[in-house]
Amino acid sequence: MKPFAYVRAASVEEATAAHAAQPGARYLGGGTNLMDLMKLGVERPAALVDVSRLPLDTVEELPDGSVRVGATVRNSDLAAHPTVRDRYPVLSQAILAGASGQLRNVATTGGNLLQRTRCSYFQDVTKPCNKREPGSGCGARDGVHRDHAVLGHSEQCIATHPSDMAVALAALDAHVELYGPDGDRTVPVAEFHRLPGDRPDLDTEIAPGELITGVVLPAATSGLPCAYRKARDRASYAFALASVAAVLQVGDGVVRHAGIAFGGLAHRPWRARRAEAALLGAAPTTAAFEHAVGLELEDARPLRDNAYKVGLARDLAVDVLSRLAPPAVT
């Protein structure tokens, strides 16, 4: 057993100071991912800074109509919150599609965003993995990769990000609030996670010592038609083979706003910017949705065993968008 220090922080400032004082420290929220990785030997932190009891466990409406979700709000509480269910149902749907009820009762908002890939090569310390050990190689590329990325991957890594919640947040144009040595800042959820490039070991744009303090759901997407759809190998407790979160606003017979994000296809929630641009000003028809989604997936680079993901993602997206559009879709 590898020993580690433990600090229970009483404030955000105390948490970041404790993290800075211990090189190799990790923040501990619900621990549903971190504890598993420690047991596997993938994570070997010198210290755990417990932030689970910080006063970041509320969902509150802000003066501008946006909604702030604290970093330690439990997934179950967030999915069941009346404001979220009423104004941002895609987020509730995505959370309920992930993990089990027991895990959702423990997992936190901040921790969900920071969870690491479930790639079996990453989780097995006897296998090569550039994300776990830079320079060791990517075992999945020539190995088992049916569940792996078709968009945005690199020679160094083909892993996918496992979060359902993050896909919905990306489609909603949500922002992550951070606090660290240099003070406060915010990062769009759609830009928070990195593509692998030549540094797959860096999952996010979070700076050393920074702590997620909350997520802000914007007023602009509040109340718009939205939905989440997920395809997986079994009906529950399985990660996405492909998923889509969509937000669609139609007015005067044309698309006024489209927010589309894919899960299970890339190293991060994949914001479908090309598809969104193609839909703006277009009539909300099935043909328009097929064209737009097809443009987005033109850049897909499937590997030997996961080409099925491209067609699966296309069908999911077209179905979700068609259901969100007015009944006149043809």
Buried (B, 14 or more C-beta within 10 A) or exposed (E): EEEBBEBBBEEBEBBBBBBBEBEEBBBBBBBBBBEBBBEEEBBEBEBBBBBBEBEBBEBEBEEEEBBBBBBBBBBBBBBBBEBBBEBBBBBBBBBBBBBEEEBBBBBBBBBBBBBBBBBBBBBBEEBBBBBBBBEEBBBBBEBEBEBBBBBBBBEBBBBBBBBBBBBBBBBBBBBBBBBBEEEEEBBBBBBBBBBBBEBBBEBBBBEEBBBBBBBBBBBBBBEBBBBBBBBBEEEEEBBBBBBBBBBBBBEEEEBBBBBBBBBBBBBBBBBBEBBBEBBEEBBBBBEBBBBBBBBBBEEBEBBEEBEEBBEBBBBBBBBBBBEBBEEEBE
